Amino acid sequence: MIFSESDAAPVARALVEADAVRLAEGTPFFYTSGWASPVYVDVHALLAEPVRRRQLLDRMAEAVAPRVREQGIGAVVGTESSGIALAAWLAERLSLPLLTLRKRPIGWGVQAQLQGRLAPGCRTLLVDDVSTDGRSKNAAAAALRQTGAQVDDVLVLFDYAIYPQVPPVAAPVTLHALASWRHLHAALKEAGRLDDAALKMLAEFSASPIDWSVAHGGTGVAA
């Protein structure tokens, strides 16, 4: 779910202007979920620019604050690794506790994967940078619930929103994002960053990311 169409375009432009969008040249990008893609969004490039980063986090905090109040969210949890920085800056703006969720448990017990103090039954906001088919977000939410936390909301900076979504492994969560692929595609065109070959490649990808993935050696299923 995109928070605001009016906010999405500036966020997409910021990603393009920060040179955070990589286009494949011959060899496609392969996401951890198995999809082959002609585009990769490197959020770290945007976070390395203090002014744009500050504007982005201010926008993110303003967008999610009403949801935080409505749901009674009491803590922000950042996923390893990119989500931790975003979660930290966001937790500061929302005046909420910050915790971090490892990709894999280290040690034993419920705190093996979650680091930080969390009140029993606390409702949390899970934060990451990018989402493709929801696979890693579902797994992170399931891991967080095993600690006794409640998590109904996941916040990402960017959601491709064009891939079939993996069925949730636990009770579903609501995925919130500031921008999606259609906003980023428009921003790339607007900035004049695409030559004829890139325009053709991204048009084919946008028309069917599944077919594009399969044709370039990636997965064709989300499950």
MDTraj code that builds the backbone (N, CA, C; nanometers):
import mdtraj as md
import numpy as np

residues = "MET ILE PHE SER GLU SER ASP ALA ALA PRO VAL ALA ARG ALA LEU VAL GLU ALA ASP ALA VAL ARG LEU ALA GLU GLY THR PRO PHE PHE TYR THR SER GLY TRP ALA SER PRO VAL TYR VAL ASP VAL HIS ALA LEU LEU ALA GLU PRO VAL ARG ARG ARG GLN LEU LEU ASP ARG MET ALA GLU ALA VAL ALA PRO ARG VAL ARG GLU GLN GLY ILE GLY ALA VAL VAL GLY THR GLU SER SER GLY ILE ALA LEU ALA ALA TRP LEU ALA GLU ARG LEU SER LEU PRO LEU LEU THR LEU ARG LYS ARG PRO ILE GLY TRP GLY VAL GLN ALA GLN LEU GLN GLY ARG LEU ALA PRO GLY CYS ARG THR LEU LEU VAL ASP ASP VAL SER THR ASP GLY ARG SER LYS ASN ALA ALA ALA ALA ALA LEU ARG GLN THR GLY ALA GLN VAL ASP ASP VAL LEU VAL LEU PHE ASP TYR ALA ILE TYR PRO GLN VAL PRO PRO VAL ALA ALA PRO VAL THR LEU HIS ALA LEU ALA SER TRP ARG HIS LEU HIS ALA ALA LEU LYS GLU ALA GLY ARG LEU ASP ASP ALA ALA LEU LYS MET LEU ALA GLU PHE SER ALA SER PRO ILE ASP TRP SER VAL ALA HIS GLY GLY THR GLY VAL ALA ALA".split()
xyz = np.array([
    [0.0838, -0.1184, 0.0000],
    [0.0000, 0.0000, 0.0000],
    [0.0886, 0.1251, 0.0000],
    [0.0679, 0.2103, -0.0976],
    [0.1428, 0.3356, -0.1049],
    [0.0737, 0.4386, -0.0162],
    [0.1490, 0.5051, 0.0682],
    [0.0922, 0.6035, 0.1589],
    [0.0250, 0.7178, 0.0837],
    [0.0977, 0.7746, -0.0130],
    [0.0475, 0.8939, -0.0804],
    [0.1047, 0.9020, -0.2220],
    [0.0165, 0.9166, -0.3194],
    [0.0629, 0.9312, -0.4565],
    [0.1438, 1.0598, -0.4735],
    [0.1055, 1.1638, -0.4022],
    [0.1776, 1.2907, -0.4141],
    [0.3170, 1.2827, -0.3534],
    [0.3345, 1.1972, -0.2519],
    [0.4660, 1.1795, -0.1907],
    [0.5525, 1.0811, -0.2688],
    [0.4891, 0.9868, -0.3383],
    [0.5631, 0.8799, -0.4049],
    [0.6548, 0.9331, -0.5148],
    [0.6062, 1.0289, -0.5923],
    [0.6864, 1.0825, -0.7025],
    [0.8157, 1.1485, -0.6538],
    [0.8114, 1.2352, -0.5513],
    [0.9364, 1.2937, -0.5005],
    [1.0332, 1.1899, -0.4454],
    [0.9811, 1.0853, -0.3801],
    [1.0681, 0.9803, -0.3277],
    [1.1383, 0.9089, -0.4429],
    [1.0631, 0.8773, -0.5483],
    [1.1225, 0.8114, -0.6645],
    [1.2271, 0.9007, -0.7297],
    [1.1976, 1.0293, -0.7403],
    [1.2952, 1.1226, -0.7990],
    [1.4217, 1.1293, -0.7139],
    [1.4056, 1.1257, -0.5819],
    [1.5213, 1.1295, -0.4926],
    [1.6103, 1.0073, -0.5143],
    [1.5501, 0.8911, -0.5334],
    [1.6271, 0.7695, -0.5607],
    [1.7063, 0.7831, -0.6901],
    [1.6430, 0.8379, -0.7930],
    [1.7102, 0.8559, -0.9218],
    [1.8218, 0.9583, -0.9102],
    [1.7933, 1.0716, -0.8465],
    [1.8924, 1.1788, -0.8339],
    [2.0123, 1.1373, -0.7497],
    [1.9906, 1.0450, -0.6549],
    [2.1001, 0.9961, -0.5704],
    [2.1776, 0.8837, -0.6376],
    [2.1426, 0.8529, -0.7613],
    [2.2067, 0.7442, -0.8363],
    [2.1927, 0.6116, -0.7619],
    [2.0741, 0.5921, -0.7034],
    [2.0475, 0.4699, -0.6272],
    [1.9823, 0.3618, -0.7124],
    [1.9633, 0.3894, -0.8407],
    [1.8976, 0.2932, -0.9298],
    [2.0001, 0.2397, -1.0285],
    [2.0235, 0.1099, -1.0246],
    [2.1198, 0.0459, -1.1136],
    [2.0440, -0.0291, -1.2233],
    [2.0871, -0.0115, -1.3469],
    [2.0274, -0.0833, -1.4588],
    [2.1246, -0.1886, -1.5094],
    [2.0722, -0.3060, -1.5398],
    [2.1559, -0.4172, -1.5855],
    [2.2158, -0.3866, -1.7215],
    [2.3393, -0.4251, -1.7378],
    [2.4071, -0.4119, -1.8671],
    [2.4560, -0.5502, -1.9079],
    [2.3691, -0.6234, -1.9729],
    [2.4039, -0.7591, -2.0145],
    [2.3574, -0.8625, -1.9135],
    [2.4215, -0.8667, -1.7978],
    [2.3862, -0.9644, -1.6941],
    [2.2803, -0.9061, -1.6015],
    [2.1687, -0.9763, -1.5826],
    [2.0627, -0.9240, -1.4953],
    [2.1021, -0.9309, -1.3487],
    [2.0294, -0.8592, -1.2674],
    [2.0441, -0.8697, -1.1230],
    [1.9590, -0.9870, -1.0754],
    [2.0073, -1.0581, -0.9743],
    [1.9314, -1.1677, -0.9165],
    [1.9040, -1.1354, -0.7704],
    [1.7762, -1.1204, -0.7361],
    [1.7393, -1.0936, -0.5979],
    [1.7524, -1.2215, -0.5153],
    [1.7587, -1.2059, -0.3846],
    [1.7689, -1.3226, -0.2971],
    [1.6452, -1.4112, -0.3086],
    [1.5348, -1.3546, -0.3519],
    [1.4118, -1.4313, -0.3705],
    [1.4137, -1.5129, -0.4990],
    [1.5176, -1.4946, -0.5822],
    [1.5307, -1.5741, -0.7038],
    [1.4896, -1.5035, -0.8317],
    [1.4273, -1.3886, -0.8211],
    [1.3846, -1.3166, -0.9402],
    [1.5039, -1.2554, -1.0129],
    [1.5025, -1.2664, -1.1451],
    [1.5994, -1.1940, -1.2274],
    [1.5360, -1.0611, -1.2659],
    [1.6137, -0.9551, -1.2607],
    [1.5576, -0.8222, -1.2847],
    [1.6583, -0.7340, -1.3592],
    [1.6091, -0.6409, -1.4408],
    [1.6985, -0.5472, -1.5083],
    [1.7312, -0.4247, -1.4230],
    [1.6720, -0.4185, -1.3043],
    [1.6911, -0.2996, -1.2205],
    [1.7170, -0.3411, -1.0761],
    [1.8026, -0.2641, -1.0094],
    [1.8324, -0.2882, -0.8683],
    [1.8307, -0.1538, -0.7966],
    [1.7585, -0.1483, -0.6867],
    [1.7494, -0.0254, -0.6080],
    [1.8439, -0.0358, -0.4889],
    [1.9458, 0.0495, -0.4889],
    [2.0469, 0.0502, -0.3832],
    [2.0170, 0.1651, -0.2879],
    [1.9395, 0.1380, -0.1849],
    [1.8981, 0.2419, -0.0907],
    [2.0168, 0.3043, -0.0188],
    [2.1265, 0.2286, -0.0048],
    [2.2444, 0.2823, 0.0636],
    [2.2964, 0.4094, -0.0043],
    [2.2812, 0.4174, -0.1360],
    [2.3283, 0.5360, -0.2074],
    [2.2516, 0.6602, -0.1631],
    [2.1227, 0.6446, -0.1390],
    [2.0420, 0.7563, -0.0925],
    [2.0738, 0.7900, 0.0531],
    [2.0938, 0.6880, 0.1345],
    [2.1216, 0.7113, 0.2758],
    [2.2575, 0.7769, 0.2980],
    [2.3442, 0.7685, 0.1990],
    [2.4772, 0.8290, 0.2116],
    [2.4742, 0.9805, 0.1921],
    [2.3594, 1.0346, 0.1526],
    [2.3475, 1.1785, 0.1305],
    [2.2643, 1.2392, 0.2432],
    [2.3264, 1.3126, 0.3352],
    [2.2579, 1.3615, 0.4550],
    [2.1318, 1.4433, 0.4286],
    [2.1356, 1.5326, 0.3313],
    [2.0197, 1.6193, 0.3069],
    [1.9016, 1.5382, 0.2554],
    [1.9242, 1.4572, 0.1527],
    [1.8160, 1.3748, 0.0986],
    [1.7688, 1.2730, 0.2019],
    [1.8632, 1.2190, 0.2771],
    [1.8282, 1.1209, 0.3803],
    [1.7357, 1.1828, 0.4844],
    [1.7687, 1.3034, 0.5266],
    [1.6867, 1.3717, 0.6273],
    [1.5460, 1.3981, 0.5733],
    [1.5389, 1.4433, 0.4495],
    [1.4087, 1.4699, 0.3878],
    [1.3276, 1.3416, 0.3759],
    [1.3949, 1.2338, 0.3376],
    [1.3282, 1.1046, 0.3212],
    [1.2721, 1.0543, 0.4534],
    [1.3534, 1.0593, 0.5596],
    [1.3078, 1.0084, 0.6889],
    [1.1991, 1.0956, 0.7487],
    [1.2066, 1.2257, 0.7251],
    [1.0988, 1.3134, 0.7712],
    [0.9677, 1.2751, 0.7027],
    [0.9755, 1.2499, 0.5726],
    [0.8571, 1.2121, 0.4957],
    [0.8028, 1.0770, 0.5436],
    [0.8942, 0.9844, 0.5703],
    [0.8539, 0.8514, 0.6158],
    [0.7864, 0.8599, 0.7521],
    [0.8427, 0.9387, 0.8432],
    [0.7856, 0.9525, 0.9767],
    [0.6475, 1.0165, 0.9722],
    [0.6326, 1.1198, 0.8907],
    [0.5029, 1.1865, 0.8780],
    [0.3977, 1.0911, 0.8214],
    [0.4391, 1.0073, 0.7271],
    [0.3449, 0.9164, 0.6619],
    [0.2963, 0.8073, 0.7562],
    [0.3868, 0.7537, 0.8365],
    [0.3512, 0.6378, 0.9206],
    [0.2976, 0.6776, 1.0585],
    [0.3173, 0.8014, 1.0991],
    [0.2757, 0.8436, 1.2337],
    [0.1278, 0.8183, 1.2624],
    [0.0362, 0.8484, 1.1699],
    [-0.1055, 0.8195, 1.1995],
    [-0.1311, 0.6715, 1.2234],
    [-0.0649, 0.5855, 1.1469],
    [-0.0816, 0.4415, 1.1656],
    [-0.0277, 0.3973, 1.3012],
    [0.0834, 0.4555, 1.3414],
    [0.1428, 0.4242, 1.4717],
    [0.0445, 0.4570, 1.5836],
    [-0.0193, 0.5733, 1.5730],
    [-0.1161, 0.6131, 1.6763],
    [-0.2397, 0.5226, 1.6748],
    [-0.2919, 0.4961, 1.5546],
    [-0.4139, 0.4156, 1.5420],
    [-0.3937, 0.2737, 1.5954],
    [-0.2780, 0.2152, 1.5668],
    [-0.2517, 0.0764, 1.6036],
    [-0.1917, 0.0614, 1.7428],
    [-0.1545, 0.1722, 1.8037],
    [-0.0918, 0.1648, 1.9346],
    [0.0451, 0.0995, 1.9283],
    [0.1190, 0.1269, 1.8224],
    [0.2521, 0.0688, 1.8042],
    [0.3480, 0.1254, 1.9089],
    [0.4198, 0.0350, 1.9755],
    [0.5051, 0.0772, 2.0857],
    [0.6537, 0.0623, 2.0627],
    [0.6944, 0.0089, 1.9469],
    [0.8374, -0.0076, 1.9189],
    [0.8593, -0.0228, 1.7696],
    [0.9784, 0.0133, 1.7260],
    [1.0202, -0.0024, 1.5871],
    [1.1275, -0.1099, 1.5821],
    [1.1130, -0.2035, 1.4879],
    [1.2101, -0.3123, 1.4731],
    [1.2717, -0.3054, 1.3348],
    [1.4039, -0.2923, 1.3283],
    [1.4744, -0.2870, 1.2007],
    [1.5310, -0.4222, 1.1643],
    [1.5157, -0.4616, 1.0380],
    [1.5666, -0.5901, 0.9927],
    [1.7108, -0.5770, 0.9448],
    [1.7889, -0.6786, 0.9748],
    [1.9281, -0.6836, 0.9295],
    [1.9312, -0.6981, 0.7764],
    [2.0119, -0.6190, 0.7028],
    [2.0974, -0.5165, 0.7583],
    [2.0471, -0.3760, 0.7255],
    [1.9943, -0.3592, 0.6034],
    [1.9552, -0.2253, 0.5587],
    [1.8446, -0.1635, 0.6420],
    [1.7556, -0.2460, 0.6940],
    [1.6438, -0.1915, 0.7693],
    [1.6828, -0.1303, 0.9018],
    [1.7998, -0.1654, 0.9532],
    [1.8392, -0.1166, 1.0856],
    [1.8605, 0.0344, 1.0850],
    [1.9307, 0.0854, 0.9854],
    [1.9555, 0.2300, 0.9797],
    [1.8247, 0.3065, 0.9641],
    [1.7401, 0.2604, 0.8726],
    [1.6108, 0.3272, 0.8525],
    [1.5289, 0.3253, 0.9806],
    [1.5257, 0.2089, 1.0466],
    [1.4477, 0.1956, 1.1696],
    [1.5006, 0.2864, 1.2798],
    [1.6325, 0.2995, 1.2887],
    [1.6922, 0.3831, 1.3933],
    [1.6535, 0.5287, 1.3762],
    [1.6673, 0.5795, 1.2550],
    [1.6308, 0.7192, 1.2301],
    [1.4808, 0.7403, 1.2476],
    [1.4023, 0.6421, 1.2078],
    [1.2572, 0.6538, 1.2202],
    [1.2136, 0.6486, 1.3663],
    [1.2715, 0.5558, 1.4439],
    [1.2381, 0.5452, 1.5862],
    [1.2689, 0.6755, 1.6596],
    [1.3778, 0.7408, 1.6221],
    [1.4135, 0.8684, 1.6842],
    [1.3062, 0.9730, 1.6569],
    [1.2594, 0.9785, 1.5345],
    [1.1570, 1.0770, 1.4989],
    [1.0224, 1.0470, 1.5647],
    [0.9936, 0.9194, 1.5855],
    [0.8663, 0.8804, 1.6452],
    [0.8739, 0.8670, 1.7970],
    [0.9934, 0.8874, 1.8524],
    [1.0169, 0.8746, 1.9978],
    [0.9739, 0.7375, 2.0483],
    [1.0170, 0.6335, 1.9777],
    [0.9836, 0.4966, 2.0140],
    [1.1102, 0.4147, 2.0366],
    [1.1011, 0.3077, 2.1157],
    [1.2156, 0.2179, 2.1336],
    [1.2557, 0.1547, 2.0003],
    [1.3831, 0.1220, 1.9881],
    [1.4361, 0.0569, 1.8685],
    [1.4886, -0.0815, 1.9039],
    [1.4530, -0.1807, 1.8219],
    [1.5083, -0.3148, 1.8338],
    [1.5549, -0.3588, 1.6962],
    [1.6396, -0.4612, 1.6927],
    [1.6876, -0.5117, 1.5649],
    [1.6603, -0.6611, 1.5541],
    [1.6283, -0.7039, 1.4325],
    [1.5960, -0.8436, 1.4065],
    [1.7005, -0.9019, 1.3127],
    [1.7729, -1.0024, 1.3608],
    [1.8729, -1.0682, 1.2780],
    [1.8056, -1.1578, 1.1740],
    [1.8791, -1.1843, 1.0664],
    [1.8269, -1.2745, 0.9646],
    [1.8200, -1.4172, 1.0171],
    [1.9168, -1.4525, 1.1014],
    [1.9220, -1.5875, 1.1580],
    [1.9489, -1.5783, 1.3070],
    [1.8964, -1.6725, 1.3838],
    [1.9199, -1.6711, 1.5287],
    [2.0673, -1.6884, 1.5624],
    [2.1103, -1.6203, 1.6647],
    [2.2450, -1.6370, 1.7187],
    [2.2297, -1.6651, 1.8674],
    [2.2542, -1.7875, 1.9076],
    [2.2331, -1.8255, 2.0462],
    [2.1034, -1.9025, 2.0612],
    [2.0436, -1.8950, 2.1799],
    [1.9241, -1.9745, 2.2114],
    [1.8185, -1.8855, 2.2744],
    [1.6954, -1.9357, 2.2741],
    [1.5857, -1.8641, 2.3379],
    [1.5227, -1.7617, 2.2457],
    [1.4193, -1.6933, 2.2966],
    [1.3441, -1.6004, 2.2126],
    [1.4261, -1.4781, 2.1724],
    [1.5311, -1.4468, 2.2467],
    [1.6128, -1.3310, 2.2130],
    [1.7284, -1.3655, 2.1187],
    [1.7304, -1.4875, 2.0671],
    [1.8401, -1.5276, 1.9790],
    [1.8392, -1.4508, 1.8480],
    [1.7210, -1.4046, 1.8051],
    [1.7100, -1.3341, 1.6783],
    [1.6739, -1.1870, 1.6965],
    [1.6051, -1.1565, 1.8038],
    [1.5645, -1.0187, 1.8318],
    [1.6560, -0.9584, 1.9369],
    [1.7093, -0.8403, 1.9078],
    [1.7994, -0.7739, 2.0014],
    [1.7356, -0.6458, 2.0529],
    [1.7322, -0.6346, 2.1852],
    [1.6718, -0.5191, 2.2484],
    [1.5633, -0.5627, 2.3449],
    [1.5109, -0.4691, 2.4209],
    [1.4076, -0.5002, 2.5197],
    [1.2700, -0.4688, 2.4633],
    [1.1811, -0.5666, 2.4776],
    [1.0463, -0.5520, 2.4245],
    [0.9464, -0.5964, 2.5304],
    [0.8498, -0.5112, 2.5618],
    [0.7473, -0.5466, 2.6599],
    [0.6599, -0.6586, 2.6042],
    [0.6165, -0.7529, 2.6865],
    [0.5323, -0.8633, 2.6401],
    [0.4080, -0.8123, 2.5673],
    [0.3823, -0.8710, 2.4499],
    [0.2639, -0.8340, 2.3727],
    [0.2724, -0.6996, 2.3040],
    [0.3884, -0.6370, 2.3050],
    [0.4039, -0.5048, 2.2435],
    [0.3748, -0.5120, 2.0934],
    [0.3016, -0.4136, 2.0435],
    [0.2743, -0.4058, 1.8996],
    [0.3897, -0.3304, 1.8331],
    [0.4453, -0.3892, 1.7285],
    [0.5660, -0.3336, 1.6679],
    [0.5449, -0.2950, 1.5224],
    [0.6327, -0.2086, 1.4744],
    [0.6405, -0.1722, 1.3334],
    [0.7703, -0.2298, 1.2795],
    [0.7613, -0.3203, 1.1847],
    [0.8788, -0.3832, 1.1250],
    [0.9246, -0.2988, 1.0061],
    [1.0532, -0.2656, 1.0005],
    [1.1052, -0.1741, 0.8985],
    [1.2154, -0.2397, 0.8167],
    [1.2053, -0.2259, 0.6846],
    [1.3089, -0.2732, 0.5930],
    [1.3214, -0.1725, 0.4795],
    [1.4135, -0.1982, 0.3851],
    [1.4338, -0.0992, 0.2796],
    [1.3488, -0.1240, 0.1551],
    [1.3528, -0.2477, 0.1009],
    [1.2876, -0.2778, -0.0266],
    [1.2105, -0.4082, -0.0161],
    [1.0994, -0.4188, -0.0907],
    [1.0225, -0.5429, -0.0947],
    [0.9983, -0.5845, -0.2391],
    [1.0103, -0.7155, -0.2645],
    [0.9768, -0.7678, -0.3974],
    [0.8489, -0.8495, -0.3879],
    [0.8601, -0.9765, -0.3442],
    [0.7416, -1.0629, -0.3399],
    [0.6912, -1.0897, -0.1985],
    [0.7471, -1.0217, -0.0996],
    [0.7001, -1.0355, 0.0378],
    [0.7576, -1.1532, 0.1147],
    [0.8407, -1.2339, 0.0488],
    [0.8934, -1.3542, 0.1134],
    [0.9707, -1.3218, 0.2421],
    [1.0681, -1.2334, 0.2328],
    [1.1512, -1.2040, 0.3500],
    [1.0717, -1.1294, 0.4571],
    [0.9731, -1.0503, 0.4150],
    [0.8919, -0.9758, 0.5128],
    [0.8044, -1.0717, 0.5935],
    [0.7471, -1.1723, 0.5269],
    [0.6677, -1.2721, 0.5968],
    [0.7527, -1.3491, 0.6974],
    [0.8735, -1.3869, 0.6550],
    [0.9629, -1.4625, 0.7427],
    [1.0041, -1.3783, 0.8629],
    [1.0325, -1.2499, 0.8392],
    [1.0718, -1.1623, 0.9495],
    [0.9563, -1.1431, 1.0476],
    [0.8360, -1.1251, 0.9953],
    [0.7198, -1.1083, 1.0823],
    [0.6960, -1.2333, 1.1654],
    [0.7106, -1.3505, 1.1028],
    [0.6922, -1.4763, 1.1754],
    [0.7961, -1.4903, 1.2862],
    [0.9213, -1.4559, 1.2572],
    [1.0277, -1.4639, 1.3580],
    [1.0010, -1.3680, 1.4730],
    [0.9524, -1.2501, 1.4410],
    [0.9240, -1.1505, 1.5440],
    [0.8091, -1.1965, 1.6335],
    [0.7091, -1.2588, 1.5748],
    [0.5954, -1.3083, 1.6532],
    [0.6368, -1.4194, 1.7496],
    [0.7393, -1.4936, 1.7132],
    [0.7853, -1.6013, 1.8005],
    [0.8420, -1.5481, 1.9315],
    [0.8782, -1.4211, 1.9336],
    [0.9301, -1.3606, 2.0568],
    [0.8175, -1.3108, 2.1468],
    [0.6941, -1.3196, 2.0976],
    [0.5810, -1.2701, 2.1754],
    [0.5336, -1.1334, 2.1329],
    [0.6016, -1.0729, 2.0351],
    [0.5622, -0.9408, 1.9867],
    [0.4440, -0.9516, 1.8912],
    [0.3700, -0.8441, 1.8789],
    [0.2655, -0.8343, 1.7787],
    [0.3203, -0.7524, 1.6620],
    [0.2950, -0.7979, 1.5404],
    [0.3361, -0.7217, 1.4234],
    [0.2304, -0.7374, 1.3143],
    [0.1669, -0.6267, 1.2825],
    [0.0657, -0.6240, 1.1781],
    [0.1059, -0.5321, 1.0631],
    [0.2115, -0.4543, 1.0833],
    [0.2514, -0.3547, 0.9845],
    [0.3997, -0.3642, 0.9520],
    [0.4296, -0.3637, 0.8234],
    [0.5674, -0.3606, 0.7747],
    [0.5835, -0.2351, 0.6899],
    [0.6891, -0.1624, 0.7130],
    [0.7154, -0.0384, 0.6398],
    [0.8447, -0.0521, 0.5605],
    [0.8380, -0.0222, 0.4311],
    [0.9569, -0.0202, 0.3464],
    [0.9620, 0.1133, 0.2730],
    [1.0807, 0.1490, 0.2322],
    [1.0949, 0.2696, 0.1507],
    [1.0359, 0.2467, 0.0120],
    [1.0662, 0.1289, -0.0453],
    [1.0289, 0.1031, -0.1836],
    [0.9746, -0.0378, -0.1999],
    [0.8584, -0.0505, -0.2629],
    [0.7976, -0.1797, -0.2917],
    [0.7781, -0.1894, -0.4428],
    [0.8378, -0.2917, -0.5048],
    [0.8206, -0.3051, -0.6498],
    [0.6726, -0.3135, -0.6865],
    [0.5951, -0.3877, -0.6081],
    [0.4496, -0.3977, -0.6278],
    [0.4107, -0.4483, -0.7667],
    [0.4951, -0.5323, -0.8255],
    [0.4622, -0.5905, -0.9561],
    [0.4815, -0.7416, -0.9563],
    [0.5354, -0.7955, -0.8468],
    [0.5581, -0.9392, -0.8383],
    [0.4416, -1.0072, -0.7662],
    [0.4114, -1.1326, -0.8026],
    [0.3116, -1.2067, -0.7254],
    [0.3626, -1.2260, -0.5842],
    [0.2738, -1.2082, -0.4876],
    [0.3144, -1.2127, -0.3481],
    [0.3095, -1.3551, -0.2921],
    [0.4119, -1.3896, -0.2156],
    [0.4180, -1.5195, -0.1493],
    [0.3095, -1.5241, -0.0414],
    [0.2327, -1.6316, -0.0318],
    [0.1327, -1.6424, 0.0749],
    [0.1999, -1.6298, 0.2110],
    [0.1405, -1.5550, 0.3013],
    [0.2034, -1.5354, 0.4330],
    [0.2178, -1.6660, 0.5096],
    [0.3304, -1.6777, 0.5810],
    [0.3557, -1.7978, 0.6600],
    [0.2860, -1.7889, 0.7957],
    [0.2393, -1.6714, 0.8308],
    [0.1641, -1.6511, 0.9541],
    [0.0512, -1.5551, 0.9207],
    [-0.0145, -1.5034, 1.0233],
    [-0.1208, -1.4063, 0.9975],
    [-0.0645, -1.2943, 0.9097],
    [-0.1392, -1.2503, 0.8090],
    [-0.0856, -1.1515, 0.7152],
    [-0.0549, -1.0174, 0.7800],
    [0.0386, -0.9465, 0.7193],
    [0.0727, -0.8122, 0.7634],
    [0.0356, -0.7149, 0.6521],
    [0.0218, -0.5900, 0.6880],
    [-0.0028, -0.4853, 0.5890],
    [0.1300, -0.4227, 0.5519],
    [0.1622, -0.4241, 0.4235],
    [0.2879, -0.3680, 0.3762],
    [0.2649, -0.2240, 0.3310],
    [0.3388, -0.1326, 0.3903],
    [0.3309, 0.0090, 0.3561],
    [0.4601, 0.0496, 0.2858],
    [0.4500, 0.1352, 0.1845],
    [0.5685, 0.1810, 0.1126],
    [0.5522, 0.3264, 0.0727],
    [0.6660, 0.3918, 0.0512],
    [0.6603, 0.5305, 0.0068],
    [0.6504, 0.5411, -0.1451],
    [0.7040, 0.4415, -0.2171],
    [0.7005, 0.4467, -0.3635],
    [0.7062, 0.3053, -0.4189],
    [0.6659, 0.2910, -0.5459],
    [0.6653, 0.1607, -0.6118],
    [0.7371, 0.1707, -0.7464],
    [0.7422, 0.0571, -0.8168],
    [0.8132, 0.0539, -0.9443],
    [0.7548, 0.1519, -1.0458],
    [0.6240, 0.1658, -1.0523],
    [0.5674, 0.2568, -1.1524],
    [0.6114, 0.4007, -1.1277],
    [0.6283, 0.4378, -1.0019],
    [0.6778, 0.5732, -0.9729],
    [0.8250, 0.5866, -1.0128],
    [0.9026, 0.4812, -0.9853],
    [1.0448, 0.4859, -1.0177],
    [1.0661, 0.4836, -1.1686],
    [0.9882, 0.4034, -1.2390],
    [0.9975, 0.3964, -1.3847],
    [0.9687, 0.5338, -1.4446],
    [0.8654, 0.6002, -1.3940],
    [0.8311, 0.7339, -1.4429],
    [0.9419, 0.8339, -1.4138],
    [1.0034, 0.8234, -1.2953],
    [1.1110, 0.9148, -1.2574],
    [1.2337, 0.8971, -1.3460],
    [1.2637, 0.7719, -1.3811],
    [1.3771, 0.7451, -1.4713],
    [1.3530, 0.8073, -1.6082],
    [1.2314, 0.7937, -1.6588],
    [1.1977, 0.8534, -1.7884],
    [1.2065, 1.0056, -1.7811],
    [1.1486, 1.0598, -1.6759],
    [1.1458, 1.2052, -1.6579],
    [1.2862, 1.2640, -1.6509],
    [1.3791, 1.1902, -1.5895],
    [1.5158, 1.2386, -1.5732],
    [1.5994, 1.2220, -1.6992],
    [1.5457, 1.1544, -1.8004],
    [1.6198, 1.1326, -1.9237],
    [1.7367, 1.0381, -1.9072],
    [1.7240, 0.9446, -1.8104],
    [1.8334, 0.8516, -1.7820],
    [1.8302, 0.7263, -1.8703],
    [1.7294, 0.7145, -1.9572],
    [1.7123, 0.5905, -2.0325],
    [1.7362, 0.6115, -2.1819],
    [1.8295, 0.5332, -2.2375],
    [1.8457, 0.5355, -2.3823],
    [1.7423, 0.4409, -2.4432],
    [1.7458, 0.4260, -2.5770],
    [1.6439, 0.3446, -2.6440],
    [1.6459, 0.1998, -2.5952],
    [1.7664, 0.1455, -2.5743],
    [1.7778, 0.0061, -2.5303],
    [1.7203, -0.0106, -2.3903],
    [1.7490, 0.0848, -2.3025],
    [1.6976, 0.0771, -2.1652],
    [1.5466, 0.0949, -2.1619],
    [1.4951, 0.1855, -2.2445],
    [1.3503, 0.2049, -2.2520],
    [1.2809, 0.0757, -2.2933],
    [1.3372, 0.0073, -2.3932],
    [1.2795, -0.1181, -2.4406],
    [1.2873, -0.2259, -2.3319],
    [1.4027, -0.2358, -2.2668],
    [1.4226, -0.3365, -2.1629],
    [1.3248, -0.3172, -2.0475],
    [1.3110, -0.1936, -2.0008],
    [1.2239, -0.1685, -1.8872],
    [1.0765, -0.1779, -1.9240],
    [1.0432, -0.1493, -2.0497],
    [0.9051, -0.1663, -2.0951],
    [0.8678, -0.3139, -2.0936],
    [0.9592, -0.3992, -2.1379],
    [0.9344, -0.5434, -2.1373],
    [0.9235, -0.5957, -1.9938],
    [1.0105, -0.5473, -1.9073],
    [1.0081, -0.5869, -1.7669],
    [0.8770, -0.5445, -1.7010],
    [0.8348, -0.4210, -1.7247],
    [0.7122, -0.3701, -1.6643],
    [0.5900, -0.4462, -1.7123],
    [0.5922, -0.4866, -1.8395],
    [0.4777, -0.5583, -1.8953],
    [0.4605, -0.6950, -1.8311],
    [0.5724, -0.7623, -1.8002],
    [0.5642, -0.8938, -1.7363],
    [0.6955, -0.9267, -1.6671],
    [0.7088, -0.8878, -1.5397],
    [0.8324, -0.9175, -1.4663],
    [0.8573, -1.0675, -1.4527],
    [0.7498, -1.1479, -1.4516],
    [0.7661, -1.2932, -1.4408],
    [0.8303, -1.3478, -1.5677],
    [0.7749, -1.3129, -1.6845],
    [0.8313, -1.3593, -1.8112],
    [0.9746, -1.3104, -1.8277],
    [1.0000, -1.1853, -1.7870],
    [1.1354, -1.1297, -1.7999],
    [1.2323, -1.2106, -1.7145],
    [1.1905, -1.2440, -1.5935],
    [1.2762, -1.3201, -1.5024],
    [1.3080, -1.4567, -1.5611],
    [1.2065, -1.5269, -1.6061],
    [1.2262, -1.6621, -1.6608],
    [1.3174, -1.6566, -1.7826],
    [1.2963, -1.5602, -1.8697],
    [1.3757, -1.5483, -1.9921],
    [1.5221, -1.5190, -1.9642],
    [1.5523, -1.4688, -1.8445],
    [1.6899, -1.4325, -1.8108],
    [1.7473, -1.5179, -1.6986],
    [1.6886, -1.6370, -1.6793],
    [1.7461, -1.7339, -1.5866],
    [1.6996, -1.7254, -1.4429],
    [1.5953, -1.6461, -1.4170],
    [1.5450, -1.6332, -1.2809],
    [1.4235, -1.7192, -1.2570],
    [1.3675, -1.7062, -1.1387],
    [1.2487, -1.7835, -1.1038],
    [1.1270, -1.7309, -1.1764],
    [1.0241, -1.8152, -1.1824],
    [0.8990, -1.7726, -1.2440],
    [0.7827, -1.7906, -1.1497],
    [0.8136, -1.8271, -1.0253],
    [0.7082, -1.8494, -0.9259],
    [0.7465, -1.7780, -0.7971],
    [0.6449, -1.7458, -0.7193],
    [0.6695, -1.6745, -0.5941],
    [0.6698, -1.7673, -0.4734],
    [0.6232, -1.8908, -0.4911],
    [0.6151, -1.9809, -0.3763],
    [0.7342, -2.0736, -0.3727],
])
top = md.Topology()
chain = top.add_chain()
for i, resn in enumerate(residues, 1):
    res = top.add_residue(resn, chain, resSeq=i)
    for name in ("N", "CA", "C"):
        top.add_atom(name, md.element.get_by_symbol(name[0]), res)
traj = md.Trajectory(xyz[None], top)
